[in-house]
Amino acid sequence: MDVVVIGTVVMDITAKSIAEQNTWKEKQRIGGIRLSTGGDAANQSIRLADLGRSVSVAACVGKDQAGLLAKAAMQERGVDISRVTESADRETGSSLILVREDGERNIFSNNGAHGQVFREDCAWIPEADPKAVSIASLFCVPYLEEDGLSELLQECRRRGILTFADLGSDKKHQGLEGILPFLPYLDYFLPSEEDALSMTRTSTPEEAAEVYLNCGVSCVVIKCAARGAFYLTREESGWVPALPVVPMDTTGAGDCMAAHFIHGILSGLDLKEACRLACAAASLSTQQSGASLTKLRLDDL
């Protein structure tokens, strides 16, 4: 197995193109409404499977129609869903995504089953001996973070399994302290610029990356949307630009970037080239509707 992705699986209801709220009427026509699988783990794993990677997901859905649809969508794209559990008391997580006319979006979500990933749900991972483990977003699997994630990351380090992590929204306002135990065991950390600056209380990606590096991360890649990415290790640093595109829908671009970065590293690319691949893929993904509805054309990268 190449990669195990740990994180959230939800159903996305995407509506586009949404005008400014002060122009809304009780009923009106919009560009389209689409139902699709979403969540950081689903998005990353589908993109990795599209790239030919063998990938398994550790996540949780509800025992409902939405959960069946989400699992079927991932399986259809080649993702191993045998480790996706079902919650008996919560429905599958759902997100309502309103995509504005400029391609940016607002996301509204429920408190569904997607956060219910526990220590026992991930106990199998070290023995499976994947090449990499991706925590699709820290702060999104709170039960595992409270009990089990530190030990899992340490075991991965002991076995030589590469570890990657993105950063989700800090809903409980834990700040840097909330992820500090995990950072020394991460080979690659890929937060967005907005999340990184907010958490570290810094003004630039360079400053934020330095904070994370000093907390023990081996390599930090700050995702900076249309500006590309900034990367930093003890030995090197630099900027990689995004492709100059006009975004149609930015949903899932960060997950797409993370998946292609992981693929690049596993393929033997150096850090800068892996960032180039990731930034180009993320840019192209904004030319599609939804987080991962269709494959990216690799010959366009």
N, C-alpha and C positions, 0 to 999 in steps of 0.2 A: 504493500500500500504506500502511496506517495504522501498523502496529506489527510489528517483528521481535522475537521473544522468544528469548533465548539461555539455555540452561540444561539441566536434566535431564528425561529422560522415562523413567519406570519403570512397572512393573506393581505395583499395590497389592493385597495380600491382607488384607482387613479382617475382623477377628473381633470381635463385640460380643454382648451386654454381658458383660464379663469381671469376675468377682468378684475379691476380694483373693487374692493368690497363695497365702497360707497355707490357703486353703479348697479349692485345686485337688485333683481326683482324677485317676486315670489316664485315665478317660473320663468326659465329662459333656456335657450339652446346654447350648448357649448361644443367644443371640438370633438369630444369623445369621452366615454367612461369605459374603463377596462379593469378586469379582475385578474390578478396575477400573484404568483408566489413572491414573497419578499422576506425581509429580515436579513441581518448580516450574515448568518451562517448559510442560509439558502443562497443568497446572492454570490457569496464567495465560492461556495462549493459548485454551483452550476457553472460559473466562469472557469473554474479549475477543470471540471469535467469536460467542458467545451475544448479546453486546451489539450485534452488527451490524458490528463492526470487521473489516476485512480484515487478517489476521494470518498471519505465516509463522514457522516454528520452525527454529532452528539447534540441533541436538541430535544425540545418537548413541544407537543401540540395537544389540543383537546381531542376528546372522543366525539368528534362532530364532522359534519360535511366539509367544513373548511380545512380541518386537519387532513382528511382523506385527499382533498384536492391538492394541498401543499405537498404532501408526500408523493403523490402521483406525478406532479410536475417535476420534482427533483429526480425521481426515478427515471422518468422519460428521457431526461438529459444525461443519464449515466451515473448519477450519484447513488452511492450505497446508503439506503435509509433504514437498514436493519437495526441501527442503534438509536433511532428516534423513538422516544417514549411518548406515552399518552397520559395526560392528567385526567384523573377521575372527577375533579371538582372545579376545573376551570376550562373555559372555552378556548379555542385556538386564538392566539393573538391576531388582531387585525389593525391595519393602518389605513386611514383615509388621507389620501395625498392630493392636495389641490395644487396643480401646476399652473403658475402664472404665465402670462403672455411672453415674459422675458425668459422663460425656461426655469426660473427658480421656483421653489415649492415650499408649502407649509404642510406639516405632517401632524395628524391627530391620531392617537393610538389608545387602545384599551389596556386594562391590566389583565392580560390573558395568561395562557399557560407558558408563554415563551421564556419566562425567567426561571422556570422550575427545572433546572439542571443541577443535579446533586453529585456528591463524591462518588456514589456507587454507579452512577451513569457513565462515569469516565474511568473506572478502575481497569477496564480492559485495554486502554490505549497503550500503555508502555509495552505490554506483551505482544500487541499487534505490530510493534516495531516500525511505525511509519517513518518516512524521511523527515516529516515536519508535522508540527501541531500548531494550529492557528486558533488563538482566542479571538474570535471575530470581533468582539468588542468587550473590553473591560467595562465594568459597571452594568453589563446586561445579563450576567449570570450570577446574581448576588449570593445565592445559596452555596454555589461552588466556590465563590471567592471567600466566603466566610469559613468554609470547611472543605479543604481538599485541593484547591488550585495550587497553593504554594508547594505542596508535596508532589503534585503532578509535574510541575515545572522543574523541580529539583531532580525528579527521576528522569525526565527527558534530558536534562543536562548530563546526568550520570551516564546515560545510554548513548549520548551523542546525537539525539534527535533535535533538529533545529526547532526553535520556538519563535512564533510571530504573534503580535497582538495589535489590534486596533483599539480605539478608545471611544466609548459611547458617551451619551449625555449623562452628566453627573447629577441625576435627579435628587439624590439624597444629600447633595452638597458635602461630600466627603473630602473633596479636594485631593491634593497629592498624597496625603496620608492614606487615602483609601486604596491606592494601588502600589504604595511604596514596597510592601513585602514581595511583590511579584517582579519588580523591575530588574533586580540583579540576575534573574534567571531568564530574561528575555534576550534572544539574539537580535531580534529586530522589532522595533516599536514604531507604529505608523499612525500617530494621531493626526487629526485635522488641525489646521492652523487655528481655527476658532476655539476648539476645545483645548489645545495646548496653551495658547496665550491666556485663556481664562483660568486654567488650572495653575499655571506657574506664575501668574501675575507679572508676566513680562510683556515687552512691546514688540518683539520681532521673533520670527521663527528661529533665527540663529541663537537668540538668548534662551528661548524655550528648549531647544534641542540640547543646549549646554546643561541646563538643569537636569534633564532626564539622563544625560550621559553621566553626570556626577552622581546620580542615584543608582548607577550600576548597569544600565542598558548597554549592550555592546554596540548597537547601531541604532540611530534615530533617523526616521524619515518623516518630515513634516509635510503633510499634504496641503497644498496651498491653492487648490481649485484652479482657476484660469491662469495663475502664475506658475503652476508646475509644482515642484517639490524641492525642499532643501534637505540634504542628507549630511550626517555628521557621525564620525567615529573618532577614536583616539588618533588615527593616522591620517584621515582625509575628511574633506568637507566640500560642498559645492551645491550649485543650483542646477536643476534640469527643467527646461521650459515645457509647458503643455503645448499641444497643437493649437494654432489660432483658429478656433471654430466658434460659430454662433450657437450656443446651446439650445436644444429643443426641449430637453428634459434631463435634469441633473440627478434624478433619482438613481441611487445605487452606484454612482460614479466612484465614490470612495471604496466601496467593496470591490468593484471591478479593478481598481488600481491595486488594491492589496493582493487580489488573486493573481494578477499578472506579475506583480513584484515577486511573490512566492514562486511562481513558475519560473521566472527569470533566474532567481537564485538557485533553484534546484537544477536548472539547465546549465549552470556553470558560468552564467554571466557575471561580470564584475559589478560592483555596487552601482556605479554610474550608469552602466548599460541596463541593468535591471530597473533602475529608476526611469530611464528613457522609455523602455518598453511599457512600464506601468503608467506613466503620464500620457503616452500616446493612446493606450487602450482606454484610459479614463476619458480622454477628450472625445474619442470616437463614440464611446458609450452614450455621451450626451446628445448624439444625433439620432438616438432611438427612443421610443416610448417605453417606459417601465424600467425596472432595475436589471432584468436579465431575460427578457422575453425572447430575444433572438440572438444568435451567435454573432460575435464580431468577426469580420473578415480579416484573417491574419495577414493576407497580402496587402492590406491597407496600412499595416503597422510599420 
